[in-house]
Amino acid sequence: MNKNEKKALFSFLSIYVGSSLLFLSLAVYTYYHKELKALDRQCSIEMVSAAYQIRGDILKSYMIKGGYQPKELINPVLKFGLFDYNNNAIYSELSTEAIRFNKEAYETKTHTFHVHELNKKDVPIKYIVIETKQGVLDKLELKHFIWILLAASAACISFIGYLLSKLLLKPVTEKINHMDKFIKDSAHELNTPIAVLRTSVSMLKKGKNSEKMMQYITSSTKQISEAFNDLHFAVFDDMSDSMNMKFNLGDLCCDSVDFFDDIALTKSIKIHCDIGTHEVNMDRNKAQKLVNNLISNAIKYSHKASEIMVTLDGPILTVQDFGIGISEEEQKTIFKRYERGSNNEGGFGIGLDIVSRICNEYDIILSFESQLKVGSTFRLDFAKVKV
């Protein structure tokens, strides 16, 4: 992963994780305060209920016996204390003597208190104070749960964000890698004929083997022209421009063979032709692209001093070479843009992509068969291209 990809990944994760955590925090904050109120309400109900139970026991005892004997509450988490009119403890199970009698309910760091005022003249008990630490413990447990929830959610969101970013960046990364490969191939494709052209011109100036140098110059010029035409066709998407016309496909094939004869001679390759006639109605430039790319590939991937067969039998055009062939793995991707049959040969990797796209446009049936170290045969069936 390069610097720009890392930067894009970090930016995406920052925005995604940050916004997700913001919304999650708002939802958790709302939930937390709702739960706090529910805990306070539950704790208050339990303490008020206990206070009224003690109040009833006290009043009943003083009416019958004239005194009250404290007893444990049913709920073991609740403790209570009884205080007189001078705020002195008559009975206390409380953890502290510092009671805020002026508040009906309050909470310290460790306990929650409820103060119930009895206020009966014939009863010496004025205050019933209920104490519990359960409310504080429940709130502490809630806080721990919230922090664990946030941490787990943050980790989960970050992980999902990372997976999403990798999925989103994958096609972009593949496209960038293809483009890098394409640029390197472009340089290689143009560098070879340019180097030959420069050498040939230099040798021609010195008067050495002028006929052969002119042949090299012609061949290199045609290779550069063909490479540029393919590049222009692919980059500027000339697929959308079509000027259909009737013409003889056989004449077009002969023109292509004549064009590539000089290029084939540089590798001592002989192109054999058996070209009939067949009328088609389509864009002539695109038809030329089909034939040129198949013959060009046949030359590129043929061994030196080998042969190429170009035949047109009715609507079937066949281009056969006896070169390096294409492996079964490479056969799955050769019609994709920027893919090449061999990394050791020239070619932008767009030729067969152009062929495939033109065939799809005109319903031309494209088929091929290939075997490593034996050669390849490509066929185009123009039967559906109506005149």
ZICOR-V600628 format. One record per residue. PSI is psi in whole degrees, -180 to 180 (none if undefined). OMEGA is omega in whole degrees, -180 to 180 (999 if undefined). Layout:
psi=PSI omega=OMEGA
psi=PSI omega=OMEGA
This chain:
psi=123 omega=-178
psi=-180 omega=-174
psi=-44 omega=-179
psi=-38 omega=178
psi=-41 omega=177
psi=-40 omega=179
psi=-43 omega=179
psi=-41 omega=179
psi=-45 omega=-180
psi=-42 omega=180
psi=-45 omega=180
psi=-47 omega=-179
psi=-39 omega=180
psi=-47 omega=-179
psi=-46 omega=-177
psi=-51 omega=-178
psi=-42 omega=-179
psi=-49 omega=-180
psi=-40 omega=179
psi=-44 omega=180
psi=-33 omega=178
psi=-51 omega=179
psi=-38 omega=179
psi=-41 omega=180
psi=-41 omega=178
psi=-43 omega=180
psi=-42 omega=-180
psi=-39 omega=178
psi=-44 omega=178
psi=-44 omega=180
psi=-42 omega=-178
psi=-47 omega=-179
psi=-32 omega=176
psi=-42 omega=179
psi=-37 omega=178
psi=-45 omega=179
psi=-39 omega=180
psi=-40 omega=179
psi=-43 omega=178
psi=-42 omega=-179
psi=-43 omega=179
psi=-44 omega=180
psi=-42 omega=-180
psi=-42 omega=-180
psi=-44 omega=-178
psi=-42 omega=-178
psi=-41 omega=178
psi=-41 omega=179
psi=-42 omega=179
psi=-41 omega=180
psi=-42 omega=180
psi=-31 omega=176
psi=-44 omega=178
psi=-42 omega=178
psi=-46 omega=-180
psi=-42 omega=179
psi=-41 omega=-180
psi=-50 omega=-178
psi=-40 omega=-180
psi=-42 omega=-179
psi=-43 omega=-179
psi=-28 omega=178
psi=-37 omega=-176
psi=-51 omega=-173
psi=-19 omega=-177
psi=15 omega=177
psi=168 omega=-176
psi=130 omega=178
psi=110 omega=-178
psi=147 omega=176
psi=160 omega=-177
psi=147 omega=177
psi=156 omega=180
psi=-41 omega=179
psi=111 omega=-174
psi=-17 omega=-179
psi=-8 omega=-180
psi=134 omega=174
psi=156 omega=-180
psi=163 omega=178
psi=151 omega=179
psi=134 omega=-176
psi=146 omega=-179
psi=-169 omega=-176
psi=-13 omega=176
psi=13 omega=180
psi=22 omega=177
psi=145 omega=-177
psi=125 omega=172
psi=-41 omega=177
psi=139 omega=-178
psi=130 omega=169
psi=5 omega=-172
psi=158 omega=-179
psi=-11 omega=-178
psi=157 omega=176
psi=-9 omega=-179
psi=86 omega=-177
psi=137 omega=178
psi=91 omega=-175
psi=-17 omega=-179
psi=-3 omega=179
psi=135 omega=-180
psi=-37 omega=179
psi=139 omega=177
psi=169 omega=-176
psi=138 omega=173
psi=-172 omega=-179
psi=-25 omega=-174
psi=-21 omega=-174
psi=162 omega=174
psi=138 omega=-175
psi=146 omega=172
psi=126 omega=-178
psi=117 omega=180
psi=125 omega=-178
psi=121 omega=-178
psi=-54 omega=172
psi=49 omega=174
psi=125 omega=-172
psi=-35 omega=-178
psi=5 omega=179
psi=126 omega=-177
psi=-8 omega=-180
psi=124 omega=179
psi=-39 omega=-175
psi=136 omega=168
psi=118 omega=-178
psi=124 omega=178
psi=135 omega=-179
psi=142 omega=173
psi=146 omega=174
psi=-1 omega=-177
psi=-38 omega=180
psi=-44 omega=179
psi=-41 omega=179
psi=-41 omega=179
psi=-40 omega=179
psi=-39 omega=178
psi=-42 omega=178
psi=-38 omega=178
psi=-42 omega=178
psi=-44 omega=178
psi=-43 omega=179
psi=-42 omega=-180
psi=-45 omega=-180
psi=-41 omega=177
psi=-42 omega=178
psi=-46 omega=180
psi=-44 omega=-179
psi=-45 omega=180
psi=-40 omega=179
psi=-42 omega=179
psi=-43 omega=179
psi=-43 omega=-180
psi=-45 omega=179
psi=-42 omega=179
psi=-42 omega=-180
psi=-46 omega=179
psi=-41 omega=178
psi=-41 omega=179
psi=-44 omega=179
psi=-43 omega=179
psi=-43 omega=-179
psi=-38 omega=178
psi=-40 omega=179
psi=-42 omega=-179
psi=-37 omega=-178
psi=-18 omega=-176
psi=-51 omega=179
psi=-34 omega=178
psi=-44 omega=179
psi=-43 omega=179
psi=-39 omega=179
psi=-42 omega=179
psi=-43 omega=179
psi=-41 omega=177
psi=-42 omega=-180
psi=-39 omega=176
psi=-45 omega=179
psi=-40 omega=-180
psi=-43 omega=180
psi=-42 omega=178
psi=-42 omega=178
psi=-37 omega=179
psi=-45 omega=179
psi=-42 omega=180
psi=-43 omega=-178
psi=-43 omega=-178
psi=-29 omega=-176
psi=-41 omega=-176
psi=-55 omega=179
psi=-32 omega=178
psi=-42 omega=179
psi=-43 omega=178
psi=-40 omega=-180
psi=-46 omega=-180
psi=-42 omega=179
psi=-42 omega=-179
psi=-42 omega=179
psi=-42 omega=179
psi=-44 omega=179
psi=-35 omega=179
psi=-38 omega=178
psi=-31 omega=180
psi=-2 omega=177
psi=21 omega=-178
psi=119 omega=174
psi=61 omega=-173
psi=-36 omega=-179
psi=-45 omega=-179
psi=-38 omega=179
psi=-38 omega=178
psi=-35 omega=177
psi=-43 omega=178
psi=-41 omega=180
psi=-44 omega=179
psi=-46 omega=-180
psi=-46 omega=-178
psi=-40 omega=180
psi=-42 omega=179
psi=-39 omega=179
psi=-43 omega=179
psi=-43 omega=180
psi=-44 omega=-179
psi=-41 omega=178
psi=-43 omega=180
psi=-42 omega=-179
psi=-43 omega=178
psi=-44 omega=-179
psi=-45 omega=179
psi=-42 omega=-179
psi=-41 omega=-178
psi=-45 omega=-174
psi=-42 omega=-176
psi=7 omega=173
psi=61 omega=179
psi=4 omega=178
psi=-30 omega=-175
psi=-17 omega=-178
psi=116 omega=180
psi=135 omega=174
psi=89 omega=-176
psi=141 omega=179
psi=160 omega=177
psi=134 omega=176
psi=166 omega=-180
psi=117 omega=-179
psi=-31 omega=179
psi=-43 omega=179
psi=-40 omega=180
psi=-41 omega=179
psi=-40 omega=178
psi=-41 omega=178
psi=-42 omega=-179
psi=-41 omega=179
psi=-44 omega=178
psi=-39 omega=-179
psi=-41 omega=-174
psi=-3 omega=179
psi=-45 omega=-179
psi=-39 omega=179
psi=-41 omega=180
psi=-36 omega=-178
psi=-28 omega=179
psi=-21 omega=175
psi=13 omega=-180
psi=37 omega=180
psi=136 omega=179
psi=126 omega=178
psi=117 omega=178
psi=136 omega=-176
psi=142 omega=169
psi=81 omega=-169
psi=121 omega=176
psi=-153 omega=179
psi=146 omega=176
psi=123 omega=-179
psi=134 omega=177
psi=161 omega=177
psi=97 omega=-179
psi=178 omega=178
psi=122 omega=-175
psi=-38 omega=180
psi=-39 omega=180
psi=-37 omega=175
psi=-40 omega=178
psi=-39 omega=178
psi=-43 omega=180
psi=-54 omega=-176
psi=-45 omega=-178
psi=-44 omega=-178
psi=-39 omega=180
psi=-43 omega=179
psi=-40 omega=179
psi=-45 omega=178
psi=-39 omega=179
psi=-39 omega=179
psi=-45 omega=-177
psi=-40 omega=-173
psi=16 omega=175
psi=153 omega=175
psi=158 omega=176
psi=147 omega=178
psi=34 omega=177
psi=-167 omega=-177
psi=156 omega=174
psi=135 omega=180
psi=124 omega=176
psi=117 omega=-179
psi=147 omega=174
psi=106 omega=-179
psi=99 omega=-174
psi=-127 omega=-180
psi=1 omega=-174
psi=116 omega=175
psi=129 omega=-179
psi=132 omega=175
psi=116 omega=-175
psi=134 omega=174
psi=166 omega=-180
psi=50 omega=-174
psi=-138 omega=-171
psi=-19 omega=-179
psi=177 omega=-177
psi=131 omega=-180
psi=160 omega=180
psi=-36 omega=180
psi=-43 omega=-179
psi=-26 omega=-180
psi=-23 omega=-179
psi=-20 omega=-172
psi=2 omega=-173
psi=-19 omega=180
psi=5 omega=176
psi=147 omega=-180
psi=141 omega=179
psi=7 omega=175
psi=142 omega=178
psi=156 omega=-180
psi=-24 omega=-180
psi=135 omega=179
psi=-4 omega=-178
psi=-6 omega=-178
psi=166 omega=179
psi=175 omega=178
psi=137 omega=-178
psi=-15 omega=-175
psi=17 omega=178
psi=-10 omega=-176
psi=-53 omega=-178
psi=-25 omega=173
psi=-42 omega=177
psi=-45 omega=179
psi=-47 omega=-178
psi=-43 omega=-178
psi=-40 omega=179
psi=-41 omega=178
psi=-41 omega=178
psi=-37 omega=-178
psi=-39 omega=-175
psi=12 omega=-179
psi=35 omega=175
psi=129 omega=-178
psi=117 omega=-180
psi=127 omega=177
psi=159 omega=178
psi=160 omega=173
psi=142 omega=-175
psi=151 omega=178
psi=133 omega=-179
psi=136 omega=177
psi=10 omega=178
psi=-47 omega=179
psi=-176 omega=-177
psi=150 omega=176
psi=123 omega=178
psi=138 omega=-180
psi=140 omega=174
psi=126 omega=179
psi=110 omega=-177
psi=16 omega=-174
psi=-33 omega=-177
psi=-4 omega=178
psi=97 omega=-173
psi=143 omega=178
psi=none omega=999
